Amino acid sequence: MVTIIHGDDIVLSRKYLQEQKQNSTNPYVFDGIIDLSTIAQITQGSSLFSTEKNIFVENFFSKNKLNSSEVKNVIDYINKNESLFGVFFWEANVLQKKTIALFTNPSVKSFKIPQTLFLFLDSIRPRDFRNMINLFHNALKNTLEELIFFMLQRQFRLLLALRSKVPLRGTPESSQIDEILRLAPWQKSKLEKQARLFSTDSLKKTYKKLYEIDLAQKTGNLPYSLICAIDFLLLGI
């Protein structure tokens, strides 16, 4: 059976993925690429202890050219033999219907970020802390604070890249990080307008604070909850 796990709520989607791995007695885990010979060897081989075979592939659709002959052969093999094993695909974004339709009858687990979180991110601007904090706590009603913090980091990373126009990877036109290149035109336009509300220095200052909070959280040195840390951050914007 094929299970596709996707969506922009990567906290919940990864939690679900980890649960499936833990419940599997014989997992095979791959990052991005799995070729036909490997998947055939796994599914046709025998095990002394378990006949269950579950293959977990992360970022398969984003790291491969779906129109390549190798990928088509892998997908064709899975469609013809899916009753013999389980395949779990995980992606950190929302997949298009035509991509999901490459498989005959997949089980689709979709994890999408609530709209309240995007309303909060769009509200971020200098000296508007009351509105930002209200929308932040509204987003907390149906979104984990860890995901909000992750998206907050991403938001300021994008804003800083758009505001500073720092060239990356040595190419003149690549003043945008990969995340920006993947944005739809309307998304980029909205972020550019938001970025112009800040100075480059203020964005750098906030992004540094986010890094410090993240480090303290991971090392157990954050003196208060993550929610309080975000509240204090918003007060200083």
DOFI-423897 format. One record per residue (C-alpha): chain; x, y, z; residue in three letters; residue number from 1. Coordinates in steps of 0.1 Angstrom, whole numbers. Layout:
N
nupa;u;v;w;bake;dovex
A;X;Y;Z;ALA;NUM
...
//
This chain:
237
nupa;u;v;w;bake;dovex
A;0;0;0;MET;1
A;12;35;-8;VAL;2
A;8;62;18;THR;3
A;15;98;9;ILE;4
A;22;122;38;ILE;5
A;23;159;27;HIS;6
A;15;194;37;GLY;7
A;31;226;51;ASP;8
A;24;216;87;ASP;9
A;57;197;89;ILE;10
A;55;194;127;VAL;11
A;24;172;126;LEU;12
A;33;155;94;SER;13
A;67;144;108;ARG;14
A;51;133;140;LYS;15
A;28;111;120;TYR;16
A;57;98;100;LEU;17
A;77;89;131;GLN;18
A;47;71;145;GLU;19
A;45;50;114;GLN;20
A;82;42;115;LYS;21
A;80;32;152;GLN;22
A;50;9;144;ASN;23
A;69;-8;116;SER;24
A;88;-39;126;THR;25
A;110;-38;95;ASN;26
A;114;-3;82;PRO;27
A;137;8;53;TYR;28
A;144;45;53;VAL;29
A;157;66;24;PHE;30
A;162;103;18;ASP;31
A;151;115;-16;GLY;32
A;163;88;-40;ILE;33
A;155;51;-42;ILE;34
A;163;33;-75;ASP;35
A;145;3;-90;LEU;36
A;172;-22;-81;SER;37
A;171;-12;-45;THR;38
A;134;-13;-41;ILE;39
A;132;-47;-59;ALA;40
A;159;-62;-37;GLN;41
A;141;-51;-6;ILE;42
A;107;-63;-17;THR;43
A;118;-96;-31;GLN;44
A;143;-105;-4;GLY;45
A;134;-127;26;SER;46
A;136;-121;63;SER;47
A;141;-146;91;LEU;48
A;122;-126;116;PHE;49
A;95;-106;98;SER;50
A;76;-107;65;THR;51
A;64;-71;69;GLU;52
A;83;-46;47;LYS;53
A;78;-9;49;ASN;54
A;98;16;29;ILE;55
A;100;52;40;PHE;56
A;111;78;14;VAL;57
A;114;115;24;GLU;58
A;115;142;-3;ASN;59
A;111;118;-32;PHE;60
A;90;142;-52;PHE;61
A;111;173;-46;SER;62
A;145;156;-51;LYS;63
A;137;138;-83;ASN;64
A;127;146;-118;LYS;65
A;93;129;-121;LEU;66
A;95;126;-158;ASN;67
A;128;107;-158;SER;68
A;127;71;-169;SER;69
A;142;59;-136;GLU;70
A;115;75;-115;VAL;71
A;88;63;-138;LYS;72
A;101;28;-135;ASN;73
A;101;30;-97;VAL;74
A;65;43;-96;ILE;75
A;54;17;-121;ASP;76
A;70;-11;-100;TYR;77
A;53;2;-69;ILE;78
A;19;4;-86;ASN;79
A;22;-32;-98;LYS;80
A;35;-47;-65;ASN;81
A;21;-25;-37;GLU;82
A;1;-53;-22;SER;83
A;35;-70;-13;LEU;84
A;49;-41;8;PHE;85
A;41;-7;23;GLY;86
A;56;26;9;VAL;87
A;54;59;28;PHE;88
A;63;91;10;PHE;89
A;68;122;30;TRP;90
A;70;158;16;GLU;91
A;74;191;35;ALA;92
A;49;208;12;ASN;93
A;15;204;-4;VAL;94
A;17;181;-34;LEU;95
A;-3;187;-66;GLN;96
A;-32;164;-74;LYS;97
A;-14;153;-106;LYS;98
A;16;141;-86;THR;99
A;-6;121;-62;ILE;100
A;-24;106;-92;ALA;101
A;9;90;-103;LEU;102
A;-1;62;-79;PHE;103
A;-30;39;-84;THR;104
A;-48;41;-51;ASN;105
A;-27;59;-25;PRO;106
A;-38;67;11;SER;107
A;-32;104;14;VAL;108
A;-25;121;47;LYS;109
A;-26;159;44;SER;110
A;-14;182;71;PHE;111
A;-21;219;63;LYS;112
A;-12;249;83;ILE;113
A;-43;267;97;PRO;114
A;-52;301;82;GLN;115
A;-48;318;116;THR;116
A;-11;312;115;LEU;117
A;-7;329;81;PHE;118
A;-28;358;94;LEU;119
A;-4;362;122;PHE;120
A;27;361;99;LEU;121
A;12;386;76;ASP;122
A;5;410;105;SER;123
A;42;413;115;ILE;124
A;53;449;112;ARG;125
A;72;474;134;PRO;126
A;55;489;165;ARG;127
A;23;470;161;ASP;128
A;28;446;190;PHE;129
A;-7;446;203;ARG;130
A;-22;433;171;ASN;131
A;7;408;165;MET;132
A;4;393;200;ILE;133
A;-34;390;197;ASN;134
A;-31;372;164;LEU;135
A;-2;350;178;PHE;136
A;-24;338;207;HIS;137
A;-53;333;183;ASN;138
A;-30;311;162;ALA;139
A;-20;291;193;LEU;140
A;-56;278;196;LYS;141
A;-51;253;168;ASN;142
A;-13;254;161;THR;143
A;16;242;182;LEU;144
A;40;269;193;GLU;145
A;69;249;179;GLU;146
A;54;252;144;LEU;147
A;46;289;149;ILE;148
A;82;295;159;PHE;149
A;95;276;129;PHE;150
A;73;296;105;MET;151
A;84;328;123;LEU;152
A;120;320;116;GLN;153
A;112;312;80;ARG;154
A;92;345;76;GLN;155
A;121;366;88;PHE;156
A;146;346;68;ARG;157
A;126;354;37;LEU;158
A;121;391;46;LEU;159
A;158;395;52;LEU;160
A;167;379;19;ALA;161
A;143;401;0;LEU;162
A;153;433;19;ARG;163
A;191;429;18;SER;164
A;194;413;-17;LYS;165
A;225;394;-7;VAL;166
A;238;373;-36;PRO;167
A;240;336;-30;LEU;168
A;260;308;-46;ARG;169
A;280;333;-67;GLY;170
A;254;340;-93;THR;171
A;243;377;-99;PRO;172
A;207;368;-103;GLU;173
A;205;346;-73;SER;174
A;199;373;-47;SER;175
A;171;351;-35;GLN;176
A;174;320;-15;ILE;177
A;159;288;-27;ASP;178
A;127;293;-7;GLU;179
A;120;325;-25;ILE;180
A;126;309;-59;LEU;181
A;98;284;-50;ARG;182
A;73;311;-40;LEU;183
A;43;320;-62;ALA;184
A;45;355;-76;PRO;185
A;17;367;-53;TRP;186
A;35;353;-23;GLN;187
A;67;370;-32;LYS;188
A;50;403;-39;SER;189
A;33;402;-5;LYS;190
A;66;395;13;LEU;191
A;83;423;-6;GLU;192
A;58;448;6;LYS;193
A;62;435;42;GLN;194
A;100;436;39;ALA;195
A;99;473;30;ARG;196
A;83;481;63;LEU;197
A;116;471;80;PHE;198
A;152;483;78;SER;199
A;178;457;70;THR;200
A;194;462;104;ASP;201
A;161;456;122;SER;202
A;155;424;103;LEU;203
A;190;412;111;LYS;204
A;185;421;148;LYS;205
A;152;401;150;THR;206
A;166;372;131;TYR;207
A;195;370;155;LYS;208
A;171;370;184;LYS;209
A;152;341;168;LEU;210
A;184;322;165;TYR;211
A;193;328;202;GLU;212
A;158;316;213;ILE;213
A;161;285;191;ASP;214
A;196;277;205;LEU;215
A;184;283;241;ALA;216
A;154;261;235;GLN;217
A;174;232;221;LYS;218
A;200;234;248;THR;219
A;175;237;276;GLY;220
A;187;272;286;ASN;221
A;155;291;278;LEU;222
A;145;307;311;PRO;223
A;108;307;302;TYR;224
A;83;290;279;SER;225
A;86;293;241;LEU;226
A;53;312;241;ILE;227
A;67;338;265;CYS;228
A;98;341;244;ALA;229
A;78;348;213;ILE;230
A;57;374;232;ASP;231
A;88;392;243;PHE;232
A;102;390;207;LEU;233
A;70;406;193;LEU;234
A;72;434;219;LEU;235
A;106;443;206;GLY;236
A;98;445;169;ILE;237
//
